[in-house]
Amino acid sequence: GTLVKKLRKDNKIIIYSNDHDFLQLLKFKNTKIFKSYQNKTEIITKKDFIQNFGFSPKFYTNVLAIGGDQTDEYPGVKGISDKTAESLIKEFGPTLEEIYKAAEENKLKPRISNLLKEQKDMCLLCKKLATIRTSVLLTEKESSYNPDKLKENFKRLRFHSLLFKDKFHEIENLPKQRIKI
C-alpha cells in the first residue's frame, strides 16, 4: 500500500492478487488490479470498480468490515453478507459512521440494525484489519524494474499461469526503468 501510494504519480501500478483487500488501492491514480482465476484473467481499474459497486474504492474496507472476508479469516458482522454490506454503503453510507447513524435512527431493517449494534466492536476491528496501511516508513533504496527478471521470478516461484503472453501483456508493456523507493 505504501509503495502504491508513493509510486503512483509517475508509474503504472499493477497489483497481481485475487485478495479482495487490494481493491481499496484502486483509489490511487495509475493503479490496476490483475486477477487470475478459473482459467480467466481480469484487469480491474477504478472506473471498473465504481461501475460494478456504485461507490469509490476508498470505501471498500467498509464492505469488508460489515461483510467480513473468509479468505483473511475475519468475520465482519455475523449475519450480514457482503452483498448486504454493499447495499448499506450505497443507500446509507458510504462511511460506517453514516451506516451506524442510520441504524440508531431506525432507518434499517430491525434485524440488520440489531446485528450492527450488537457487533459494533467486531465491525470496527474488521475495518482496521482490512485497511491496508499506506504510510509505512520506508528506507530509501533504489530498485530496478525489469519485465524479463520478473518472468524469471514467476518461473522460479511456479506462477506458470502468469507467463502466457495474453496474461503477461500489461506487465510486459511497462517500460524498463529504475524506481527510487
C-alpha positions as CSV (number, residue, x, y, z in Angstrom):
1,G,0.0,0.0,0.0
2,T,2.8,2.4,0.8
3,L,4.6,1.6,-2.4
4,V,1.5,2.1,-4.5
5,K,0.9,5.5,-2.8
6,K,4.5,6.5,-3.3
7,L,5.0,5.3,-6.9
8,R,1.6,6.0,-8.4
9,K,2.3,9.5,-9.7
10,D,5.0,8.6,-12.2
11,N,4.4,4.9,-12.7
12,K,1.7,2.5,-13.8
13,I,1.0,0.2,-10.9
14,I,-0.3,-3.3,-11.5
15,I,-1.1,-5.4,-8.4
16,Y,-1.3,-9.1,-9.1
17,S,-3.6,-10.6,-6.5
18,N,-7.0,-12.2,-6.0
19,D,-7.2,-10.8,-2.5
20,H,-10.2,-8.5,-2.1
21,D,-8.4,-6.2,0.3
22,F,-6.3,-4.8,-2.5
23,L,-9.4,-3.4,-4.3
24,Q,-9.2,-0.4,-1.9
25,L,-5.8,0.6,-3.5
26,L,-7.7,1.4,-6.8
27,K,-8.3,4.8,-5.2
28,F,-4.8,5.7,-6.3
29,K,-4.0,7.1,-9.7
30,N,-2.5,4.7,-12.3
31,T,-3.3,1.6,-10.3
32,K,-4.9,-1.6,-11.6
33,I,-5.6,-5.0,-10.1
34,F,-4.7,-8.0,-12.2
35,K,-6.7,-11.1,-11.1
36,S,-6.4,-14.6,-12.4
37,Y,-8.9,-17.4,-11.5
38,Q,-10.5,-20.4,-13.1
39,N,-8.6,-20.0,-16.4
40,K,-9.8,-16.4,-16.6
41,T,-7.9,-13.2,-16.2
42,E,-9.3,-9.8,-15.3
43,I,-7.8,-6.3,-15.0
44,I,-9.8,-4.0,-12.8
45,T,-9.5,-0.2,-12.8
46,K,-11.0,2.4,-10.6
47,K,-13.6,3.0,-13.2
48,D,-14.5,-0.7,-13.4
49,F,-14.8,-0.8,-9.6
50,I,-17.2,2.2,-9.5
51,Q,-19.3,0.7,-12.3
52,N,-19.5,-2.6,-10.5
53,F,-20.0,-1.4,-6.9
54,G,-21.5,2.0,-7.3
55,F,-19.1,3.7,-4.8
56,S,-15.4,4.7,-4.6
57,P,-12.8,2.0,-3.8
58,K,-11.7,4.0,-0.8
59,F,-14.9,2.8,0.9
60,Y,-14.4,-0.9,0.1
61,T,-13.0,-1.5,3.6
62,N,-16.5,-0.9,4.9
63,V,-17.8,-3.8,2.8
64,L,-15.1,-6.0,4.4
65,A,-15.8,-4.6,7.9
66,I,-19.5,-5.4,7.7
67,G,-19.5,-8.4,5.4
68,G,-16.2,-10.0,6.5
69,D,-13.6,-11.8,4.5
70,Q,-13.4,-15.6,4.7
71,T,-10.1,-15.7,2.9
72,D,-8.4,-13.4,5.5
73,E,-10.5,-15.0,8.3
74,Y,-12.2,-12.0,9.8
75,P,-15.9,-12.4,10.3
76,G,-17.3,-8.9,9.9
77,V,-20.8,-8.6,11.3
78,K,-22.1,-12.2,11.6
79,G,-25.4,-12.5,9.8
80,I,-24.7,-9.7,7.3
81,S,-23.4,-10.7,3.8
82,D,-21.0,-8.7,1.7
83,K,-23.9,-8.0,-0.8
84,T,-26.0,-6.6,2.1
85,A,-22.9,-4.6,3.2
86,E,-22.6,-3.2,-0.4
87,S,-26.3,-2.2,-0.3
88,L,-26.0,-0.5,3.1
89,I,-23.0,1.5,1.8
90,K,-24.8,2.6,-1.4
91,E,-28.1,3.5,0.4
92,F,-26.9,4.9,3.8
93,G,-23.1,5.3,3.6
94,P,-20.5,5.4,2.3
95,T,-18.9,5.6,5.8
96,L,-19.5,3.3,8.8
97,E,-20.5,6.3,10.8
98,E,-23.3,7.1,8.4
99,I,-24.5,3.5,8.4
100,Y,-24.4,3.3,12.3
101,K,-26.3,6.6,12.4
102,A,-29.0,5.1,10.1
103,A,-29.1,2.1,12.5
104,E,-29.6,4.4,15.5
105,E,-32.3,6.3,13.7
106,N,-34.1,3.0,12.9
107,K,-33.8,3.5,9.2
108,L,-32.5,0.0,8.6
109,K,-34.4,-3.3,8.9
110,P,-34.6,-4.2,12.6
111,R,-32.6,-7.4,12.2
112,I,-29.7,-5.6,10.4
113,S,-29.8,-2.7,12.8
114,N,-29.6,-5.1,15.8
115,L,-26.7,-7.1,14.3
116,L,-24.8,-3.9,13.6
117,K,-25.3,-2.6,17.1
118,E,-24.5,-5.9,18.8
119,Q,-21.3,-6.4,16.9
120,K,-20.0,-2.8,16.5
121,D,-16.7,-3.6,18.2
122,M,-16.1,-6.5,15.8
123,C,-17.1,-4.4,12.8
124,L,-14.6,-1.7,13.8
125,L,-11.9,-4.2,14.4
126,C,-12.6,-5.8,11.0
127,K,-12.3,-2.4,9.3
128,K,-8.9,-1.9,11.0
129,L,-7.8,-5.4,9.8
130,A,-9.0,-4.8,6.3
131,T,-7.4,-1.4,5.8
132,I,-4.1,-1.5,4.0
133,R,-1.6,0.9,5.5
134,T,-0.2,3.4,3.1
135,S,2.1,5.3,5.3
136,V,4.7,2.8,6.4
137,L,8.2,4.3,6.9
138,L,10.4,3.1,4.1
139,T,14.1,3.2,4.0
140,E,15.3,4.9,0.8
141,K,16.6,2.4,-1.8
142,E,16.9,2.2,-5.5
143,S,15.3,-0.8,-7.2
144,S,15.3,-1.9,-10.8
145,Y,12.1,-3.0,-12.6
146,N,12.7,-5.4,-15.4
147,P,9.9,-7.5,-17.0
148,D,12.5,-10.2,-18.1
149,K,13.6,-10.5,-14.5
150,L,10.0,-10.6,-13.4
151,K,9.3,-13.5,-15.8
152,E,12.3,-15.4,-14.3
153,N,10.9,-14.9,-10.8
154,F,7.5,-16.1,-12.0
155,K,9.1,-19.2,-13.3
156,R,11.1,-19.7,-10.1
157,L,8.0,-19.3,-8.0
158,R,6.0,-21.5,-10.3
159,F,3.5,-18.8,-11.3
160,H,3.1,-20.6,-14.6
161,S,-0.3,-19.1,-15.4
162,L,1.2,-15.6,-15.5
163,L,3.7,-16.5,-18.2
164,F,1.2,-16.8,-21.0
165,K,1.5,-13.9,-23.4
166,D,-2.1,-12.8,-23.1
167,K,-1.9,-12.8,-19.3
168,F,1.5,-11.1,-19.1
169,H,0.5,-8.4,-21.6
170,E,0.1,-5.4,-19.3
171,I,3.3,-6.2,-17.3
172,E,5.3,-6.9,-20.5
173,N,4.4,-3.5,-21.9
174,L,5.7,-1.5,-19.0
175,P,8.9,0.4,-19.7
176,K,12.1,-0.8,-18.1
177,Q,13.1,1.7,-15.5
178,R,14.8,2.4,-12.2
179,I,12.5,3.2,-9.4
180,K,13.6,5.0,-6.3
181,I,11.6,4.0,-3.2
